């Protein structure tokens, strides 16, 4: 069995800013980076 979700997954997701690299954890889509207003990438959605 592949162990792909080691974290204590609640409803929170981690988002990473594509512009400044800030990491934001939120239980809902924050939309824009609170640091620079850049687009956020949901880290839970692995790049395949
Ligand atoms: Zn940012």
mmCIF file of the protein (N, C-alpha, C, O) and its ligand, coordinates in Angstrom:
data_MODEL
# 
_entry.id   MODEL 
# 
loop_
_entity.id 
_entity.type 
_entity.pdbx_number_of_molecules 
1 polymer     1 
2 non-polymer 1 
# 
_entity_poly.entity_id                      1 
_entity_poly.type                           'polypeptide(L)' 
_entity_poly.nstd_linkage                   no 
_entity_poly.nstd_monomer                   no 
_entity_poly.pdbx_seq_one_letter_code       
;(UNK)(UNK)(UNK)(UNK)(UNK)(UNK)(UNK)(UNK)(UNK)(UNK)(UNK)(UNK)(UNK)(UNK)(UNK)(UNK)
(UNK)(UNK)(UNK)(UNK)(UNK)(UNK)(UNK)(UNK)(UNK)(UNK)(UNK)(UNK)(UNK)(UNK)(UNK)(UNK)
(UNK)(UNK)(UNK)(UNK)(UNK)(UNK)(UNK)(UNK)(UNK)(UNK)(UNK)(UNK)(UNK)(UNK)(UNK)(UNK)
;
_entity_poly.pdbx_seq_one_letter_code_can   XXXXXXXXXXXXXXXXXXXXXXXXXXXXXXXXXXXXXXXXXXXXXXXX 
_entity_poly.pdbx_strand_id                 A 
# 
loop_
_entity_poly_seq.entity_id 
_entity_poly_seq.num 
_entity_poly_seq.mon_id 
_entity_poly_seq.hetero 
1 1  UNK n 
1 2  UNK n 
1 3  UNK n 
1 4  UNK n 
1 5  UNK n 
1 6  UNK n 
1 7  UNK n 
1 8  UNK n 
1 9  UNK n 
1 10 UNK n 
1 11 UNK n 
1 12 UNK n 
1 13 UNK n 
1 14 UNK n 
1 15 UNK n 
1 16 UNK n 
1 17 UNK n 
1 18 UNK n 
1 19 UNK n 
1 20 UNK n 
1 21 UNK n 
1 22 UNK n 
1 23 UNK n 
1 24 UNK n 
1 25 UNK n 
1 26 UNK n 
1 27 UNK n 
1 28 UNK n 
1 29 UNK n 
1 30 UNK n 
1 31 UNK n 
1 32 UNK n 
1 33 UNK n 
1 34 UNK n 
1 35 UNK n 
1 36 UNK n 
1 37 UNK n 
1 38 UNK n 
1 39 UNK n 
1 40 UNK n 
1 41 UNK n 
1 42 UNK n 
1 43 UNK n 
1 44 UNK n 
1 45 UNK n 
1 46 UNK n 
1 47 UNK n 
1 48 UNK n 
# 
loop_
_struct_asym.id 
_struct_asym.entity_id 
A 1 
B 2 
# 
loop_
_chem_comp.id 
_chem_comp.type 
_chem_comp.mon_nstd_flag 
UNK 'L-peptide linking' . 
ZN  non-polymer         . 
# 
_pdbx_entity_nonpoly.entity_id   2 
_pdbx_entity_nonpoly.name        ? 
_pdbx_entity_nonpoly.comp_id     ZN 
# 
_pdbx_nonpoly_scheme.asym_id         B 
_pdbx_nonpoly_scheme.entity_id       2 
_pdbx_nonpoly_scheme.mon_id          ZN 
_pdbx_nonpoly_scheme.ndb_seq_num     1 
_pdbx_nonpoly_scheme.pdb_seq_num     101 
_pdbx_nonpoly_scheme.auth_seq_num    101 
_pdbx_nonpoly_scheme.pdb_mon_id      ZN 
_pdbx_nonpoly_scheme.auth_mon_id     ZN 
_pdbx_nonpoly_scheme.pdb_strand_id   A 
_pdbx_nonpoly_scheme.pdb_ins_code    . 
# 
loop_
_atom_site.group_PDB 
_atom_site.id 
_atom_site.type_symbol 
_atom_site.label_atom_id 
_atom_site.label_alt_id 
_atom_site.label_comp_id 
_atom_site.label_asym_id 
_atom_site.label_entity_id 
_atom_site.label_seq_id 
_atom_site.pdbx_PDB_ins_code 
_atom_site.Cartn_x 
_atom_site.Cartn_y 
_atom_site.Cartn_z 
_atom_site.occupancy 
_atom_site.B_iso_or_equiv 
_atom_site.pdbx_formal_charge 
_atom_site.auth_seq_id 
_atom_site.auth_comp_id 
_atom_site.auth_asym_id 
_atom_site.auth_atom_id 
_atom_site.pdbx_PDB_model_num 
ATOM   1   N  N  . UNK A 1 1  ? 0.841   -1.195 0.000   1.00 0.00 ? 1   UNK A N  1 
ATOM   2   C  CA . UNK A 1 1  ? 0.000   0.000  0.000   1.00 0.00 ? 1   UNK A CA 1 
ATOM   3   C  C  . UNK A 1 1  ? 0.876   1.245  0.000   1.00 0.00 ? 1   UNK A C  1 
ATOM   4   O  O  . UNK A 1 1  ? 1.843   1.342  0.756   1.00 0.00 ? 1   UNK A O  1 
ATOM   5   N  N  . UNK A 1 2  ? 0.537   2.153  -0.823  1.00 0.00 ? 2   UNK A N  1 
ATOM   6   C  CA . UNK A 1 2  ? 1.298   3.392  -0.913  1.00 0.00 ? 2   UNK A CA 1 
ATOM   7   C  C  . UNK A 1 2  ? 0.882   4.352  0.200   1.00 0.00 ? 2   UNK A C  1 
ATOM   8   O  O  . UNK A 1 2  ? -0.295  4.660  0.388   1.00 0.00 ? 2   UNK A O  1 
ATOM   9   N  N  . UNK A 1 3  ? 1.888   4.803  0.919   1.00 0.00 ? 3   UNK A N  1 
ATOM   10  C  CA . UNK A 1 3  ? 1.632   5.709  2.035   1.00 0.00 ? 3   UNK A CA 1 
ATOM   11  C  C  . UNK A 1 3  ? 1.752   7.140  1.527   1.00 0.00 ? 3   UNK A C  1 
ATOM   12  O  O  . UNK A 1 3  ? 2.825   7.740  1.568   1.00 0.00 ? 3   UNK A O  1 
ATOM   13  N  N  . UNK A 1 4  ? 0.648   7.668  1.055   1.00 0.00 ? 4   UNK A N  1 
ATOM   14  C  CA . UNK A 1 4  ? 0.716   8.966  0.384   1.00 0.00 ? 4   UNK A CA 1 
ATOM   15  C  C  . UNK A 1 4  ? 0.148   10.121 1.186   1.00 0.00 ? 4   UNK A C  1 
ATOM   16  O  O  . UNK A 1 4  ? 0.235   11.267 0.744   1.00 0.00 ? 4   UNK A O  1 
ATOM   17  N  N  . UNK A 1 5  ? -0.422  9.863  2.333   1.00 0.00 ? 5   UNK A N  1 
ATOM   18  C  CA . UNK A 1 5  ? -1.014  10.947 3.107   1.00 0.00 ? 5   UNK A CA 1 
ATOM   19  C  C  . UNK A 1 5  ? -0.656  10.803 4.585   1.00 0.00 ? 5   UNK A C  1 
ATOM   20  O  O  . UNK A 1 5  ? -1.494  10.410 5.396   1.00 0.00 ? 5   UNK A O  1 
ATOM   21  N  N  . UNK A 1 6  ? 0.594   11.123 4.930   1.00 0.00 ? 6   UNK A N  1 
ATOM   22  C  CA . UNK A 1 6  ? 1.058   10.933 6.302   1.00 0.00 ? 6   UNK A CA 1 
ATOM   23  C  C  . UNK A 1 6  ? 0.546   11.988 7.279   1.00 0.00 ? 6   UNK A C  1 
ATOM   24  O  O  . UNK A 1 6  ? 0.611   11.787 8.492   1.00 0.00 ? 6   UNK A O  1 
ATOM   25  N  N  . UNK A 1 7  ? 0.051   13.082 6.779   1.00 0.00 ? 7   UNK A N  1 
ATOM   26  C  CA . UNK A 1 7  ? -0.387  14.152 7.669   1.00 0.00 ? 7   UNK A CA 1 
ATOM   27  C  C  . UNK A 1 7  ? -1.739  13.867 8.294   1.00 0.00 ? 7   UNK A C  1 
ATOM   28  O  O  . UNK A 1 7  ? -2.492  13.011 7.831   1.00 0.00 ? 7   UNK A O  1 
ATOM   29  N  N  . UNK A 1 8  ? -2.022  14.590 9.335   1.00 0.00 ? 8   UNK A N  1 
ATOM   30  C  CA . UNK A 1 8  ? -3.290  14.412 10.025  1.00 0.00 ? 8   UNK A CA 1 
ATOM   31  C  C  . UNK A 1 8  ? -4.376  15.221 9.304   1.00 0.00 ? 8   UNK A C  1 
ATOM   32  O  O  . UNK A 1 8  ? -4.871  16.223 9.818   1.00 0.00 ? 8   UNK A O  1 
ATOM   33  N  N  . UNK A 1 9  ? -4.722  14.770 8.128   1.00 0.00 ? 9   UNK A N  1 
ATOM   34  C  CA . UNK A 1 9  ? -5.611  15.533 7.260   1.00 0.00 ? 9   UNK A CA 1 
ATOM   35  C  C  . UNK A 1 9  ? -6.938  15.871 7.912   1.00 0.00 ? 9   UNK A C  1 
ATOM   36  O  O  . UNK A 1 9  ? -7.795  15.011 8.116   1.00 0.00 ? 9   UNK A O  1 
ATOM   37  N  N  . UNK A 1 10 ? -7.078  17.116 8.225   1.00 0.00 ? 10  UNK A N  1 
ATOM   38  C  CA . UNK A 1 10 ? -8.401  17.609 8.575   1.00 0.00 ? 10  UNK A CA 1 
ATOM   39  C  C  . UNK A 1 10 ? -8.971  18.129 7.267   1.00 0.00 ? 10  UNK A C  1 
ATOM   40  O  O  . UNK A 1 10 ? -8.822  17.494 6.223   1.00 0.00 ? 10  UNK A O  1 
ATOM   41  N  N  . UNK A 1 11 ? -9.610  19.257 7.319   1.00 0.00 ? 11  UNK A N  1 
ATOM   42  C  CA . UNK A 1 11 ? -10.085 19.851 6.075   1.00 0.00 ? 11  UNK A CA 1 
ATOM   43  C  C  . UNK A 1 11 ? -9.106  20.896 5.562   1.00 0.00 ? 11  UNK A C  1 
ATOM   44  O  O  . UNK A 1 11 ? -9.353  21.552 4.550   1.00 0.00 ? 11  UNK A O  1 
ATOM   45  N  N  . UNK A 1 12 ? -7.977  21.045 6.281   1.00 0.00 ? 12  UNK A N  1 
ATOM   46  C  CA . UNK A 1 12 ? -7.032  22.071 5.886   1.00 0.00 ? 12  UNK A CA 1 
ATOM   47  C  C  . UNK A 1 12 ? -6.182  21.657 4.700   1.00 0.00 ? 12  UNK A C  1 
ATOM   48  O  O  . UNK A 1 12 ? -5.847  20.486 4.522   1.00 0.00 ? 12  UNK A O  1 
ATOM   49  N  N  . UNK A 1 13 ? -5.850  22.639 3.909   1.00 0.00 ? 13  UNK A N  1 
ATOM   50  C  CA . UNK A 1 13 ? -4.942  22.430 2.804   1.00 0.00 ? 13  UNK A CA 1 
ATOM   51  C  C  . UNK A 1 13 ? -3.819  23.449 2.897   1.00 0.00 ? 13  UNK A C  1 
ATOM   52  O  O  . UNK A 1 13 ? -3.967  24.516 3.493   1.00 0.00 ? 13  UNK A O  1 
ATOM   53  N  N  . UNK A 1 14 ? -2.705  23.095 2.299   1.00 0.00 ? 14  UNK A N  1 
ATOM   54  C  CA . UNK A 1 14 ? -1.571  24.015 2.303   1.00 0.00 ? 14  UNK A CA 1 
ATOM   55  C  C  . UNK A 1 14 ? -1.404  24.606 0.916   1.00 0.00 ? 14  UNK A C  1 
ATOM   56  O  O  . UNK A 1 14 ? -1.381  23.890 -0.085  1.00 0.00 ? 14  UNK A O  1 
ATOM   57  N  N  . UNK A 1 15 ? -1.289  25.897 0.876   1.00 0.00 ? 15  UNK A N  1 
ATOM   58  C  CA . UNK A 1 15 ? -1.137  26.612 -0.392  1.00 0.00 ? 15  UNK A CA 1 
ATOM   59  C  C  . UNK A 1 15 ? 0.220   27.289 -0.427  1.00 0.00 ? 15  UNK A C  1 
ATOM   60  O  O  . UNK A 1 15 ? 0.698   27.806 0.583   1.00 0.00 ? 15  UNK A O  1 
ATOM   61  N  N  . UNK A 1 16 ? 0.830   27.281 -1.596  1.00 0.00 ? 16  UNK A N  1 
ATOM   62  C  CA . UNK A 1 16 ? 2.123   27.924 -1.753  1.00 0.00 ? 16  UNK A CA 1 
ATOM   63  C  C  . UNK A 1 16 ? 2.031   28.989 -2.831  1.00 0.00 ? 16  UNK A C  1 
ATOM   64  O  O  . UNK A 1 16 ? 1.524   28.750 -3.927  1.00 0.00 ? 16  UNK A O  1 
ATOM   65  N  N  . UNK A 1 17 ? 2.532   30.168 -2.496  1.00 0.00 ? 17  UNK A N  1 
ATOM   66  C  CA . UNK A 1 17 ? 2.499   31.265 -3.448  1.00 0.00 ? 17  UNK A CA 1 
ATOM   67  C  C  . UNK A 1 17 ? 3.470   31.008 -4.590  1.00 0.00 ? 17  UNK A C  1 
ATOM   68  O  O  . UNK A 1 17 ? 4.626   30.653 -4.362  1.00 0.00 ? 17  UNK A O  1 
ATOM   69  N  N  . UNK A 1 18 ? 3.009   31.183 -5.788  1.00 0.00 ? 18  UNK A N  1 
ATOM   70  C  CA . UNK A 1 18 ? 3.859   30.961 -6.949  1.00 0.00 ? 18  UNK A CA 1 
ATOM   71  C  C  . UNK A 1 18 ? 4.814   32.114 -7.185  1.00 0.00 ? 18  UNK A C  1 
ATOM   72  O  O  . UNK A 1 18 ? 5.783   31.986 -7.933  1.00 0.00 ? 18  UNK A O  1 
ATOM   73  N  N  . UNK A 1 19 ? 4.540   33.234 -6.547  1.00 0.00 ? 19  UNK A N  1 
ATOM   74  C  CA . UNK A 1 19 ? 5.380   34.407 -6.775  1.00 0.00 ? 19  UNK A CA 1 
ATOM   75  C  C  . UNK A 1 19 ? 6.443   34.599 -5.703  1.00 0.00 ? 19  UNK A C  1 
ATOM   76  O  O  . UNK A 1 19 ? 7.617   34.775 -6.027  1.00 0.00 ? 19  UNK A O  1 
ATOM   77  N  N  . UNK A 1 20 ? 6.051   34.569 -4.435  1.00 0.00 ? 20  UNK A N  1 
ATOM   78  C  CA . UNK A 1 20 ? 7.017   34.851 -3.367  1.00 0.00 ? 20  UNK A CA 1 
ATOM   79  C  C  . UNK A 1 20 ? 7.352   33.623 -2.540  1.00 0.00 ? 20  UNK A C  1 
ATOM   80  O  O  . UNK A 1 20 ? 8.266   33.667 -1.716  1.00 0.00 ? 20  UNK A O  1 
ATOM   81  N  N  . UNK A 1 21 ? 6.624   32.516 -2.745  1.00 0.00 ? 21  UNK A N  1 
ATOM   82  C  CA . UNK A 1 21 ? 6.953   31.282 -2.042  1.00 0.00 ? 21  UNK A CA 1 
ATOM   83  C  C  . UNK A 1 21 ? 6.358   31.179 -0.656  1.00 0.00 ? 21  UNK A C  1 
ATOM   84  O  O  . UNK A 1 21 ? 6.662   30.234 0.072   1.00 0.00 ? 21  UNK A O  1 
ATOM   85  N  N  . UNK A 1 22 ? 5.524   32.121 -0.274  1.00 0.00 ? 22  UNK A N  1 
ATOM   86  C  CA . UNK A 1 22 ? 4.880   32.059 1.027   1.00 0.00 ? 22  UNK A CA 1 
ATOM   87  C  C  . UNK A 1 22 ? 3.985   30.829 1.117   1.00 0.00 ? 22  UNK A C  1 
ATOM   88  O  O  . UNK A 1 22 ? 3.336   30.447 0.143   1.00 0.00 ? 22  UNK A O  1 
ATOM   89  N  N  . UNK A 1 23 ? 3.960   30.218 2.292   1.00 0.00 ? 23  UNK A N  1 
ATOM   90  C  CA . UNK A 1 23 ? 3.124   29.039 2.505   1.00 0.00 ? 23  UNK A CA 1 
ATOM   91  C  C  . UNK A 1 23 ? 1.981   29.407 3.434   1.00 0.00 ? 23  UNK A C  1 
ATOM   92  O  O  . UNK A 1 23 ? 2.195   29.932 4.527   1.00 0.00 ? 23  UNK A O  1 
ATOM   93  N  N  . UNK A 1 24 ? 0.774   29.126 2.991   1.00 0.00 ? 24  UNK A N  1 
ATOM   94  C  CA . UNK A 1 24 ? -0.414  29.483 3.747   1.00 0.00 ? 24  UNK A CA 1 
ATOM   95  C  C  . UNK A 1 24 ? -1.250  28.227 3.966   1.00 0.00 ? 24  UNK A C  1 
ATOM   96  O  O  . UNK A 1 24 ? -1.549  27.495 3.023   1.00 0.00 ? 24  UNK A O  1 
ATOM   97  N  N  . UNK A 1 25 ? -1.623  27.988 5.222   1.00 0.00 ? 25  UNK A N  1 
ATOM   98  C  CA . UNK A 1 25 ? -2.485  26.859 5.530   1.00 0.00 ? 25  UNK A CA 1 
ATOM   99  C  C  . UNK A 1 25 ? -3.879  27.382 5.849   1.00 0.00 ? 25  UNK A C  1 
ATOM   100 O  O  . UNK A 1 25 ? -4.059  28.233 6.720   1.00 0.00 ? 25  UNK A O  1 
ATOM   101 N  N  . UNK A 1 26 ? -4.856  26.856 5.128   1.00 0.00 ? 26  UNK A N  1 
ATOM   102 C  CA . UNK A 1 26 ? -6.210  27.344 5.307   1.00 0.00 ? 26  UNK A CA 1 
ATOM   103 C  C  . UNK A 1 26 ? -7.200  26.210 5.069   1.00 0.00 ? 26  UNK A C  1 
ATOM   104 O  O  . UNK A 1 26 ? -6.917  25.275 4.319   1.00 0.00 ? 26  UNK A O  1 
ATOM   105 N  N  . UNK A 1 27 ? -8.353  26.297 5.707   1.00 0.00 ? 27  UNK A N  1 
ATOM   106 C  CA . UNK A 1 27 ? -9.371  25.274 5.488   1.00 0.00 ? 27  UNK A CA 1 
ATOM   107 C  C  . UNK A 1 27 ? -10.280 25.634 4.323   1.00 0.00 ? 27  UNK A C  1 
ATOM   108 O  O  . UNK A 1 27 ? -11.217 24.906 3.995   1.00 0.00 ? 27  UNK A O  1 
ATOM   109 N  N  . UNK A 1 28 ? -9.988  26.758 3.715   1.00 0.00 ? 28  UNK A N  1 
ATOM   110 C  CA . UNK A 1 28 ? -10.715 27.126 2.512   1.00 0.00 ? 28  UNK A CA 1 
ATOM   111 C  C  . UNK A 1 28 ? -9.755  27.837 1.572   1.00 0.00 ? 28  UNK A C  1 
ATOM   112 O  O  . UNK A 1 28 ? -8.715  28.330 2.009   1.00 0.00 ? 28  UNK A O  1 
ATOM   113 N  N  . UNK A 1 29 ? -10.080 27.895 0.319   1.00 0.00 ? 29  UNK A N  1 
ATOM   114 C  CA . UNK A 1 29 ? -9.170  28.499 -0.638  1.00 0.00 ? 29  UNK A CA 1 
ATOM   115 C  C  . UNK A 1 29 ? -8.962  29.976 -0.330  1.00 0.00 ? 29  UNK A C  1 
ATOM   116 O  O  . UNK A 1 29 ? -9.910  30.758 -0.397  1.00 0.00 ? 29  UNK A O  1 
ATOM   117 N  N  . UNK A 1 30 ? -7.734  30.369 0.009   1.00 0.00 ? 30  UNK A N  1 
ATOM   118 C  CA . UNK A 1 30 ? -7.458  31.769 0.347   1.00 0.00 ? 30  UNK A CA 1 
ATOM   119 C  C  . UNK A 1 30 ? -7.491  32.683 -0.872  1.00 0.00 ? 30  UNK A C  1 
ATOM   120 O  O  . UNK A 1 30 ? -7.520  33.906 -0.734  1.00 0.00 ? 30  UNK A O  1 
ATOM   121 N  N  . UNK A 1 31 ? -7.485  32.104 -2.041  1.00 0.00 ? 31  UNK A N  1 
ATOM   122 C  CA . UNK A 1 31 ? -7.609  32.905 -3.258  1.00 0.00 ? 31  UNK A CA 1 
ATOM   123 C  C  . UNK A 1 31 ? -6.298  33.514 -3.703  1.00 0.00 ? 31  UNK A C  1 
ATOM   124 O  O  . UNK A 1 31 ? -5.701  33.097 -4.695  1.00 0.00 ? 31  UNK A O  1 
ATOM   125 N  N  . UNK A 1 32 ? -5.858  34.519 -2.941  1.00 0.00 ? 32  UNK A N  1 
ATOM   126 C  CA . UNK A 1 32 ? -4.620  35.203 -3.292  1.00 0.00 ? 32  UNK A CA 1 
ATOM   127 C  C  . UNK A 1 32 ? -3.658  35.203 -2.113  1.00 0.00 ? 32  UNK A C  1 
ATOM   128 O  O  . UNK A 1 32 ? -4.071  35.108 -0.957  1.00 0.00 ? 32  UNK A O  1 
ATOM   129 N  N  . UNK A 1 33 ? -2.384  35.309 -2.420  1.00 0.00 ? 33  UNK A N  1 
ATOM   130 C  CA . UNK A 1 33 ? -1.360  35.392 -1.381  1.00 0.00 ? 33  UNK A CA 1 
ATOM   131 C  C  . UNK A 1 33 ? -1.561  36.633 -0.537  1.00 0.00 ? 33  UNK A C  1 
ATOM   132 O  O  . UNK A 1 33 ? -1.754  37.735 -1.051  1.00 0.00 ? 33  UNK A O  1 
ATOM   133 N  N  . UNK A 1 34 ? -1.512  36.430 0.783   1.00 0.00 ? 34  UNK A N  1 
ATOM   134 C  CA . UNK A 1 34 ? -1.696  37.577 1.674   1.00 0.00 ? 34  UNK A CA 1 
ATOM   135 C  C  . UNK A 1 34 ? -0.443  38.446 1.750   1.00 0.00 ? 34  UNK A C  1 
ATOM   136 O  O  . UNK A 1 34 ? -0.483  39.566 2.260   1.00 0.00 ? 34  UNK A O  1 
ATOM   137 N  N  . UNK A 1 35 ? 0.660   37.923 1.242   1.00 0.00 ? 35  UNK A N  1 
ATOM   138 C  CA . UNK A 1 35 ? 1.914   38.671 1.257   1.00 0.00 ? 35  UNK A CA 1 
ATOM   139 C  C  . UNK A 1 35 ? 2.056   39.577 0.036   1.00 0.00 ? 35  UNK A C  1 
ATOM   140 O  O  . UNK A 1 35 ? 2.415   40.749 0.151   1.00 0.00 ? 35  UNK A O  1 
ATOM   141 N  N  . UNK A 1 36 ? 1.769   39.012 -1.132  1.00 0.00 ? 36  UNK A N  1 
ATOM   142 C  CA . UNK A 1 36 ? 2.042   39.755 -2.362  1.00 0.00 ? 36  UNK A CA 1 
ATOM   143 C  C  . UNK A 1 36 ? 0.857   39.795 -3.328  1.00 0.00 ? 36  UNK A C  1 
ATOM   144 O  O  . UNK A 1 36 ? 0.897   40.479 -4.351  1.00 0.00 ? 36  UNK A O  1 
ATOM   145 N  N  . UNK A 1 37 ? -0.188  39.057 -2.988  1.00 0.00 ? 37  UNK A N  1 
ATOM   146 C  CA . UNK A 1 37 ? -1.359  39.059 -3.860  1.00 0.00 ? 37  UNK A CA 1 
ATOM   147 C  C  . UNK A 1 37 ? -1.222  38.144 -5.062  1.00 0.00 ? 37  UNK A C  1 
ATOM   148 O  O  . UNK A 1 37 ? -2.039  38.184 -5.983  1.00 0.00 ? 37  UNK A O  1 
ATOM   149 N  N  . UNK A 1 38 ? -0.180  37.318 -5.049  1.00 0.00 ? 38  UNK A N  1 
ATOM   150 C  CA . UNK A 1 38 ? 0.059   36.401 -6.167  1.00 0.00 ? 38  UNK A CA 1 
ATOM   151 C  C  . UNK A 1 38 ? -0.858  35.194 -6.127  1.00 0.00 ? 38  UNK A C  1 
ATOM   152 O  O  . UNK A 1 38 ? -1.587  34.976 -5.159  1.00 0.00 ? 38  UNK A O  1 
ATOM   153 N  N  . UNK A 1 39 ? -0.807  34.420 -7.187  1.00 0.00 ? 39  UNK A N  1 
ATOM   154 C  CA . UNK A 1 39 ? -1.622  33.213 -7.267  1.00 0.00 ? 39  UNK A CA 1 
ATOM   155 C  C  . UNK A 1 39 ? -1.070  32.130 -6.349  1.00 0.00 ? 39  UNK A C  1 
ATOM   156 O  O  . UNK A 1 39 ? 0.143   32.007 -6.180  1.00 0.00 ? 39  UNK A O  1 
ATOM   157 N  N  . UNK A 1 40 ? -1.962  31.352 -5.764  1.00 0.00 ? 40  UNK A N  1 
ATOM   158 C  CA . UNK A 1 40 ? -1.571  30.273 -4.871  1.00 0.00 ? 40  UNK A CA 1 
ATOM   159 C  C  . UNK A 1 40 ? -1.778  28.920 -5.521  1.00 0.00 ? 40  UNK A C  1 
ATOM   160 O  O  . UNK A 1 40 ? -2.730  28.703 -6.271  1.00 0.00 ? 40  UNK A O  1 
ATOM   161 N  N  . UNK A 1 41 ? -0.858  28.012 -5.214  1.00 0.00 ? 41  UNK A N  1 
ATOM   162 C  CA . UNK A 1 41 ? -0.946  26.634 -5.698  1.00 0.00 ? 41  UNK A CA 1 
ATOM   163 C  C  . UNK A 1 41 ? -1.235  25.728 -4.511  1.00 0.00 ? 41  UNK A C  1 
ATOM   164 O  O  . UNK A 1 41 ? -0.547  25.793 -3.493  1.00 0.00 ? 41  UNK A O  1 
ATOM   165 N  N  . UNK A 1 42 ? -2.246  24.888 -4.642  1.00 0.00 ? 42  UNK A N  1 
ATOM   166 C  CA . UNK A 1 42 ? -2.575  23.942 -3.577  1.00 0.00 ? 42  UNK A CA 1 
ATOM   167 C  C  . UNK A 1 42 ? -1.574  22.796 -3.575  1.00 0.00 ? 42  UNK A C  1 
ATOM   168 O  O  . UNK A 1 42 ? -1.503  22.010 -4.520  1.00 0.00 ? 42  UNK A O  1 
ATOM   169 N  N  . UNK A 1 43 ? -0.804  22.717 -2.499  1.00 0.00 ? 43  UNK A N  1 
ATOM   170 C  CA . UNK A 1 43 ? 0.229   21.689 -2.411  1.00 0.00 ? 43  UNK A CA 1 
ATOM   171 C  C  . UNK A 1 43 ? -0.336  20.279 -2.362  1.00 0.00 ? 43  UNK A C  1 
ATOM   172 O  O  . UNK A 1 43 ? 0.360   19.321 -2.701  1.00 0.00 ? 43  UNK A O  1 
ATOM   173 N  N  . UNK A 1 44 ? -1.580  20.141 -1.949  1.00 0.00 ? 44  UNK A N  1 
ATOM   174 C  CA . UNK A 1 44 ? -2.186  18.814 -1.863  1.00 0.00 ? 44  UNK A CA 1 
ATOM   175 C  C  . UNK A 1 44 ? -2.416  18.223 -3.245  1.00 0.00 ? 44  UNK A C  1 
ATOM   176 O  O  . UNK A 1 44 ? -2.567  17.011 -3.405  1.00 0.00 ? 44  UNK A O  1 
ATOM   177 N  N  . UNK A 1 45 ? -2.438  19.095 -4.230  1.00 0.00 ? 45  UNK A N  1 
ATOM   178 C  CA . UNK A 1 45 ? -2.628  18.635 -5.609  1.00 0.00 ? 45  UNK A CA 1 
ATOM   179 C  C  . UNK A 1 45 ? -1.256  18.461 -6.233  1.00 0.00 ? 45  UNK A C  1 
ATOM   180 O  O  . UNK A 1 45 ? -0.705  19.388 -6.828  1.00 0.00 ? 45  UNK A O  1 
ATOM   181 N  N  . UNK A 1 46 ? -0.718  17.271 -6.090  1.00 0.00 ? 46  UNK A N  1 
ATOM   182 C  CA . UNK A 1 46 ? 0.636   16.997 -6.543  1.00 0.00 ? 46  UNK A CA 1 
ATOM   183 C  C  . UNK A 1 46 ? 0.755   17.145 -8.052  1.00 0.00 ? 46  UNK A C  1 
ATOM   184 O  O  . UNK A 1 46 ? -0.139  16.775 -8.814  1.00 0.00 ? 46  UNK A O  1 
ATOM   185 N  N  . UNK A 1 47 ? 1.875   17.693 -8.448  1.00 0.00 ? 47  UNK A N  1 
ATOM   186 C  CA . UNK A 1 47 ? 2.165   17.786 -9.870  1.00 0.00 ? 47  UNK A CA 1 
ATOM   187 C  C  . UNK A 1 47 ? 2.542   16.410 -10.385 1.00 0.00 ? 47  UNK A C  1 
ATOM   188 O  O  . UNK A 1 47 ? 3.457   15.788 -9.846  1.00 0.00 ? 47  UNK A O  1 
ATOM   189 N  N  . UNK A 1 48 ? 1.889   15.934 -11.375 1.00 0.00 ? 48  UNK A N  1 
ATOM   190 C  CA . UNK A 1 48 ? 2.144   14.576 -11.859 1.00 0.00 ? 48  UNK A CA 1 
ATOM   191 C  C  . UNK A 1 48 ? 3.074   14.535 -13.062 1.00 0.00 ? 48  UNK A C  1 
ATOM   192 O  O  . UNK A 1 48 ? 3.374   13.456 -13.574 1.00 0.00 ? 48  UNK A O  1 
HETATM 193 ZN ZN . ZN  B 2 .  ? 3.105   35.748 -2.393  1.00 0.00 ? 101 ZN  A ZN 1 
# 
